[in-house]
């Protein structure tokens, strides 16, 4: 399932408790059930589209655009040619000699995806109402209760759709569902201030402490990211810091030491998760007609990640290797 949200000014629930506002909608590109990595217990992860960062190692490149986006999975194509007839931009080629999408012509209208019988062509991003999201989340309420789980809003970057995110969080929180926010931290503080009353746990991504290198590799500096983490901590929210270990980019002992020193003074940080890099994202870039800049990288050895936990343990932090 795929989707992302609008930026309307209204909230999804009101003081009279009449339920989510049907006018508030957002763009969601996936809703994953029975997730065990995005917070405590069994969870549903709601992936919102759009992100202010452009990390060269991004694991979900289809999440970056704030609009629905065509994806093509060649292994599913049966060569029927329905997409060729449907495409108003003549951006589809299906023949015995080749099968490809002319991405320079594609305008992501989605006409080809609607006619594709094998789902080789699909749109990453579906506009959903708050109530539709809540209905999907509530399907597994019994598992949340039995496991201590809940819902995690992630992305992309969920705060890129602030009104929709706030509405979804409030609606789930009002129903007693444990809520987690997985964020890169790059948003105005006013956005976090508005949503934190409805957030039970913050999963906070930390990548690089050197601001100039962060700008070069992630597309933006990290001063606001660092400032927001401090402010979230001051609000007394439980925080799990998550660090992607990208070989040659974020996994130097110097960078990890700097992150450890920064977060060790924040009393709200319950644990640090080191996330070893894997190569699965390469195919995702191909599916949207892009080249993956880091295709030369191999898997990050798990034993190396385990050794890095000592950097954090020495400063009194609970550290683990995640997935």
Secondary structure, 3 states (H helix, E strand, C coil): CCECCCCCCCCCCCCCCCCCCCCCEEEEEEEEEEECCCCCCCEEEEEECCCCCCCCCCCCHHHCCCCCEEEECHHHCCCCCHHHHHCCCCCEEECCCCEEECCCCCCCCCHHHHHCCCCCEEEECEEEEHHHHHHHHHCCHHHHHHHCCEEEEEECCHHHHHHHHHHHHHHHHHCCCEEEEEECCCCCHHHHHHHHHHCCEEEEECCCCCHHHHHHHHCCCCHHHHHHHHHHHHCCCCEEEEEEECCCCCCCHHHHHHHHHHHCCCCCEEEEEEEECCCCCHHHHHHCCCCCCCCCCCCCCHHHHHHHHHHHHCCCCCEEEEC
